Amino acid sequence: MKVKVIDESHEKDLEDEINKFITEKNPDIQDIKFSVSTSVSGEEQIYCFSALIMYK
Protein backbone atom coordinates (compact mmCIF):
# COMPACT_ATOMS: atom_id res chain seq x y z
CA MET A 1 0.00 0.00 0.00
CA LYS A 2 1.23 3.49 -0.86
CA VAL A 3 -0.22 6.94 -0.27
CA LYS A 4 -0.19 10.23 -2.18
CA VAL A 5 -1.10 13.52 -0.49
CA ILE A 6 -2.20 16.41 -2.67
CA ASP A 7 -2.83 19.88 -1.24
CA GLU A 8 -4.16 22.90 -3.13
CA SER A 9 -5.71 26.28 -2.32
CA HIS A 10 -8.57 25.91 -4.82
CA GLU A 11 -10.87 22.92 -5.35
CA LYS A 12 -10.44 23.00 -9.15
CA ASP A 13 -6.66 22.79 -8.76
CA LEU A 14 -7.10 19.77 -6.49
CA GLU A 15 -9.32 18.08 -9.11
CA ASP A 16 -6.72 18.76 -11.79
CA GLU A 17 -3.87 17.34 -9.68
CA ILE A 18 -5.84 14.20 -8.76
CA ASN A 19 -6.75 13.61 -12.40
CA LYS A 20 -3.13 14.19 -13.44
CA PHE A 21 -1.91 11.67 -10.85
CA ILE A 22 -4.46 9.08 -12.01
CA THR A 23 -3.61 9.61 -15.68
CA GLU A 24 0.17 9.48 -15.22
CA LYS A 25 0.43 6.66 -12.65
CA ASN A 26 -2.69 4.58 -13.43
CA PRO A 27 -2.76 3.41 -9.79
CA ASP A 28 -4.95 0.69 -8.28
CA ILE A 29 -6.82 3.13 -6.00
CA GLN A 30 -8.13 1.65 -2.78
CA ASP A 31 -9.58 4.80 -1.20
CA ILE A 32 -9.52 8.60 -1.35
CA LYS A 33 -9.98 10.82 1.71
CA PHE A 34 -10.93 14.47 1.18
CA SER A 35 -10.56 17.38 3.57
CA VAL A 36 -11.18 21.13 3.55
CA SER A 37 -9.85 23.56 6.12
CA THR A 38 -9.98 27.32 6.42
CA SER A 39 -8.05 29.95 8.32
CA VAL A 40 -8.15 33.71 8.56
CA SER A 41 -5.17 35.98 8.07
CA GLY A 42 -6.14 39.59 8.66
CA GLU A 43 -9.27 40.04 6.57
CA GLU A 44 -8.35 37.26 4.13
CA GLN A 45 -9.91 33.80 4.39
CA ILE A 46 -7.52 31.03 3.28
CA TYR A 47 -8.74 27.64 2.07
CA CYS A 48 -6.84 24.37 1.98
CA PHE A 49 -8.29 21.51 -0.09
CA SER A 50 -6.49 18.20 0.34
CA ALA A 51 -6.80 14.57 -0.66
CA LEU A 52 -5.11 11.43 0.61
CA ILE A 53 -5.06 8.77 -2.09
CA MET A 54 -4.38 5.19 -0.95
CA TYR A 55 -3.28 2.89 -3.77
CA LYS A 56 -1.36 -0.26 -4.60
N, C-alpha and C positions, 0 to 999 in steps of 0.2 A: 504494500500500500504506500502511495506517495500522496503528498498534498501540494497544492499551489494556492498561494494567497494573492489576491488582486485587490488593490485599493485605489479608488479614484474619487475625485471631488464632484463628479457629475454622473448621474445614473446612466446616461447615454455612453459616456466613456467607459464605464464598467461593462456594459453590454458589448461594446466593441472589443474590449480586451478579452472577455470571456470567449467570444466568437472566434477571435484570432487564435487564442490558445487551443480551442477545439479543432480548428481548421489545420493548424500547423502540427500539432502533436497527435491528433486522432486518438485521444486517451479512452480507456475503458472506465468511464465515469461511474463511480459508486454512489456519490452524494454531492450535493452543493448546499452550503450554508450561506445565507445572505444576512447582512447586517447594515443598519444605517445609524449613524450617530451625528449629533450636532453639537456645536459649541458656539459661544459668542465671544468675539474679540472687538471691544469697543462697541460700535453700532452695527458691526458686520456679523452675520450669521454664517458659520462655516459648516458644510456638510461633508461627511465621509461615508462613501458607499463602498462596502467591501464584500468579497466572496471568498469562501474557503472551498476549494474543489478537491474532493478525495477521489483518487483514481488508481488504477493498476497499471 
